[in-house]
């Protein structure tokens, strides 16, 4: 380094009596730097660093909570997107003679009640879809943890065994069937009731149509089932639902 010019650093800038203090500060800085690099400093600072990491981990959502919230949001979005088409499907299945096709059914329903008519009865299926998707993804994530599926370290040369995805899909299908069965039972009974009531549309059959209308809504339907069939009645057809959901989710998650 080139020496500083005399005008920048004149002689006797620091008095002689102040030089020991400056030397002490310099030596203290050097000693402090060496202490921070020593193993003793590591032993002192490590617990504080770990505590900070623990706080950061506590501030994040667990994988199960992420699966739960993601499943609920996906169930909400998918039901909002698909419900008008599901309405058209149900109307064609229960009152198919009134429409010439899906487009005619969609336009007729829209002209009769606007967009709201396409979303009639959305509340129950919306809640059911959120419960279904959240259960599906939480159980799928839990099954992967049980089977020690490590996707982060998987490579093309060393991939996750496919049987683990198949088993995880089967487990998630078994879990979601117990949530899906009551939802679909209520939905199907209300749809069948609407179809039977629409068939009795003539004036002479008005009394019969009133008799056919057994349930006033989803809550009333659940109350009837509980009174007449007990709690097990809500899971009527669960075996058939399991037979559909287990292989279906094996294929779904396996292909995914």
C-alpha positions as CSV (number, residue, x, y, z in Angstrom):
1,X,0.0,0.0,0.0
2,X,1.2,3.5,-0.7
3,X,1.8,5.7,2.3
4,X,-0.8,8.3,3.1
5,X,0.1,11.9,2.2
6,X,1.2,14.1,5.0
7,X,-1.8,16.4,4.6
8,X,-4.2,13.5,5.2
9,X,-2.4,12.1,8.3
10,X,-0.5,14.9,10.1
11,X,1.8,14.0,12.8
12,X,0.6,13.7,16.4
13,X,-3.1,13.3,15.4
14,X,-3.6,11.1,18.4
15,X,-2.1,12.2,21.7
16,X,0.4,9.9,23.3
17,X,-1.9,9.4,26.3
18,X,-4.7,8.2,24.0
19,X,-2.6,5.6,22.2
20,X,-2.8,2.8,24.9
21,X,-6.6,3.0,24.7
22,X,-6.6,2.6,20.9
23,X,-4.2,-0.4,21.2
24,X,-6.5,-1.9,23.8
25,X,-9.5,-1.6,21.6
26,X,-7.7,-3.1,18.7
27,X,-6.5,-6.1,20.8
28,X,-10.0,-6.6,22.1
29,X,-11.4,-6.7,18.6
30,X,-8.8,-9.3,17.6
31,X,-9.5,-11.4,20.7
32,X,-13.3,-11.2,20.2
33,X,-12.9,-12.3,16.5
34,X,-10.9,-15.3,17.5
35,X,-13.4,-16.3,20.2
36,X,-16.2,-16.2,17.8
37,X,-14.4,-18.7,15.6
38,X,-13.5,-21.0,18.4
39,X,-15.4,-24.2,19.4
40,X,-16.5,-22.6,22.6
41,X,-18.3,-19.9,20.7
42,X,-19.9,-22.6,18.6
43,X,-21.1,-24.4,21.7
44,X,-22.6,-21.2,23.0
45,X,-24.2,-20.0,19.8
46,X,-25.5,-23.3,18.5
47,X,-28.4,-23.6,21.0
48,X,-29.5,-20.1,20.1
49,X,-29.4,-20.9,16.4
50,X,-31.4,-24.1,17.0
51,X,-33.9,-22.2,19.0
52,X,-34.4,-19.8,16.2
53,X,-34.8,-22.6,13.7
54,X,-37.4,-24.2,16.0
55,X,-39.3,-21.0,16.1
56,X,-39.1,-20.8,12.3
57,X,-40.4,-24.3,12.0
58,X,-43.2,-23.6,14.4
59,X,-44.2,-20.6,12.3
60,X,-44.7,-22.9,9.2
61,X,-47.6,-25.2,8.6
62,X,-47.1,-28.9,8.9
63,X,-47.4,-31.1,5.9
64,X,-50.8,-32.4,7.2
65,X,-52.1,-28.9,7.7
66,X,-51.0,-27.9,4.2
67,X,-52.7,-31.0,2.7
68,X,-55.9,-30.2,4.7
69,X,-56.1,-26.5,3.6
70,X,-55.0,-27.3,0.0
71,X,-57.6,-30.1,-0.3
72,X,-60.4,-27.8,1.1
73,X,-59.5,-25.0,-1.3
74,X,-59.2,-27.4,-4.3
75,X,-62.6,-28.9,-3.4
76,X,-64.1,-25.5,-3.2
77,X,-62.7,-24.3,-6.6
78,X,-63.5,-27.6,-8.5
79,X,-67.1,-27.6,-7.3
80,X,-67.7,-24.0,-8.3
81,X,-66.3,-24.8,-11.7
82,X,-68.1,-28.0,-12.3
83,X,-71.4,-27.5,-10.6
84,X,-73.3,-26.0,-13.6
85,X,-72.4,-29.0,-15.7
86,X,-73.4,-31.3,-12.9
87,X,-76.8,-29.5,-12.8
88,X,-77.2,-30.1,-16.5
89,X,-76.3,-33.8,-16.0
90,X,-78.8,-34.3,-13.2
91,X,-81.6,-32.4,-15.1
92,X,-81.0,-34.6,-18.2
93,X,-81.0,-37.8,-16.1
94,X,-84.2,-36.9,-14.2
95,X,-86.1,-34.9,-16.8
96,X,-84.5,-35.8,-20.0
97,X,-87.7,-35.8,-22.0
98,X,-88.0,-32.0,-21.6
99,X,-84.6,-31.2,-23.4
100,X,-83.2,-32.1,-26.8
101,X,-79.7,-32.2,-25.5
102,X,-77.1,-30.8,-23.0
103,X,-76.9,-27.4,-24.7
104,X,-80.7,-27.0,-24.8
105,X,-80.9,-28.0,-21.1
106,X,-78.2,-25.4,-20.2
107,X,-79.9,-22.6,-22.2
108,X,-83.3,-23.4,-20.9
109,X,-82.1,-23.5,-17.3
110,X,-80.3,-20.2,-17.8
111,X,-83.3,-18.5,-19.3
112,X,-85.5,-19.7,-16.5
113,X,-83.5,-18.5,-13.6
114,X,-80.2,-17.0,-14.8
115,X,-76.8,-18.1,-13.4
116,X,-78.3,-18.7,-10.0
117,X,-80.4,-21.5,-11.5
118,X,-77.3,-23.3,-12.5
119,X,-76.0,-23.2,-8.9
120,X,-79.2,-24.2,-7.2
121,X,-78.5,-26.5,-4.2
122,X,-74.8,-25.7,-4.2
123,X,-74.3,-25.6,-0.4
124,X,-74.4,-29.2,0.4
125,X,-72.3,-30.5,-2.5
126,X,-69.8,-27.7,-1.9
127,X,-69.2,-28.7,1.7
128,X,-69.1,-32.3,0.7
129,X,-66.5,-31.6,-2.0
130,X,-64.3,-29.7,0.5
131,X,-64.5,-32.5,3.0
132,X,-63.8,-35.1,0.3
133,X,-60.8,-33.4,-1.2
134,X,-59.2,-32.5,2.2
135,X,-59.7,-36.1,3.4
136,X,-58.3,-37.5,0.2
137,X,-55.1,-35.5,0.2
138,X,-54.5,-35.7,4.0
139,X,-54.8,-39.5,3.9
140,X,-52.7,-39.7,0.8
141,X,-49.9,-37.7,2.4
142,X,-50.2,-39.7,5.6
143,X,-49.9,-43.0,3.7
144,X,-46.8,-41.7,1.9
145,X,-45.2,-40.9,5.2
146,X,-46.0,-44.3,6.6
147,X,-44.4,-45.9,3.5
148,X,-41.4,-43.6,3.8
149,X,-41.9,-42.1,0.3
150,X,-39.0,-39.6,-0.1
151,X,-39.7,-37.7,-3.3
152,X,-37.2,-35.0,-2.5
153,X,-34.2,-37.3,-2.9
154,X,-35.7,-39.4,-5.7
155,X,-34.1,-39.4,-9.2
156,X,-34.7,-41.0,-12.5
157,X,-32.0,-43.5,-11.7
158,X,-33.4,-44.2,-8.3
159,X,-37.2,-43.4,-8.4
160,X,-39.8,-44.0,-5.7
161,X,-41.2,-47.5,-6.2
162,X,-44.6,-47.4,-8.0
163,X,-46.1,-49.9,-5.5
164,X,-45.9,-47.2,-2.8
165,X,-48.0,-44.8,-4.9
166,X,-50.5,-47.5,-5.6
167,X,-50.8,-48.5,-1.9
168,X,-51.0,-44.8,-0.9
169,X,-53.8,-44.3,-3.4
170,X,-55.7,-47.3,-2.1
171,X,-55.4,-46.1,1.4
172,X,-56.7,-42.6,0.5
173,X,-59.6,-44.2,-1.4
174,X,-60.6,-46.2,1.6
175,X,-60.5,-43.2,3.9
176,X,-62.4,-40.9,1.5
177,X,-65.1,-43.4,1.0
178,X,-66.3,-43.0,4.6
179,X,-66.7,-39.3,4.0
180,X,-68.1,-39.5,0.5
181,X,-70.8,-42.1,1.2
182,X,-73.1,-39.9,3.4
183,X,-72.6,-37.0,1.0
184,X,-73.5,-39.0,-2.1
185,X,-76.4,-40.7,-0.3
186,X,-78.1,-37.4,0.5
187,X,-77.4,-36.0,-2.9
188,X,-78.7,-39.0,-4.8
189,X,-81.9,-39.2,-2.7
190,X,-82.7,-35.6,-3.4
191,X,-82.0,-36.0,-7.1
192,X,-84.2,-39.1,-7.3
193,X,-86.9,-37.2,-5.4
194,X,-86.7,-34.4,-7.9
195,X,-86.9,-36.8,-10.8
196,X,-89.9,-38.6,-9.4
197,X,-91.7,-35.3,-8.7
198,X,-91.1,-34.0,-12.2
199,X,-92.6,-37.2,-13.6
200,X,-95.9,-36.4,-11.8
201,X,-96.4,-33.1,-13.6
202,X,-100.0,-33.4,-14.7
203,X,-102.8,-31.8,-12.7
204,X,-104.4,-35.1,-11.8
205,X,-101.1,-36.2,-10.3
206,X,-100.6,-33.1,-8.1
207,X,-101.4,-35.0,-4.9
208,X,-99.0,-37.8,-5.9
209,X,-96.3,-35.2,-6.6
210,X,-96.8,-33.7,-3.1
211,X,-96.5,-37.2,-1.6
212,X,-93.3,-37.9,-3.5
213,X,-91.7,-34.7,-2.1
214,X,-90.5,-36.4,1.1
215,X,-87.4,-34.2,1.9
216,X,-87.4,-30.4,2.0
217,X,-83.6,-30.2,1.8
218,X,-80.3,-31.9,2.8
219,X,-80.8,-31.3,6.5
220,X,-84.3,-32.7,6.4
221,X,-83.0,-35.7,4.4
222,X,-80.3,-36.4,7.0
223,X,-82.9,-36.1,9.8
224,X,-85.2,-38.7,8.1
225,X,-82.3,-41.1,7.6
226,X,-81.2,-40.9,11.2
227,X,-84.8,-41.3,12.6
228,X,-85.7,-44.2,10.3
229,X,-82.4,-46.0,9.7
230,X,-80.1,-44.8,12.5
231,X,-76.5,-43.6,12.1
232,X,-75.6,-46.7,10.0
233,X,-78.1,-45.6,7.5
234,X,-75.9,-42.7,6.4
235,X,-73.3,-45.3,5.3
236,X,-75.7,-47.4,3.3
237,X,-73.9,-48.4,0.1
238,X,-70.4,-47.9,1.7
239,X,-69.1,-51.2,0.4
240,X,-70.0,-50.2,-3.2
241,X,-68.3,-46.8,-2.6
242,X,-65.2,-48.6,-1.3
243,X,-65.2,-50.8,-4.4
244,X,-65.2,-47.7,-6.6
245,X,-62.9,-45.4,-4.7
246,X,-60.0,-47.8,-3.9
247,X,-59.2,-48.9,-7.4
248,X,-60.1,-45.5,-8.7
249,X,-57.6,-43.7,-6.5
250,X,-55.0,-46.4,-7.2
251,X,-55.3,-45.6,-10.9
252,X,-55.5,-41.8,-10.2
253,X,-52.5,-41.4,-7.9
254,X,-50.5,-44.0,-9.7
255,X,-50.9,-42.2,-13.0
256,X,-50.3,-38.8,-11.3
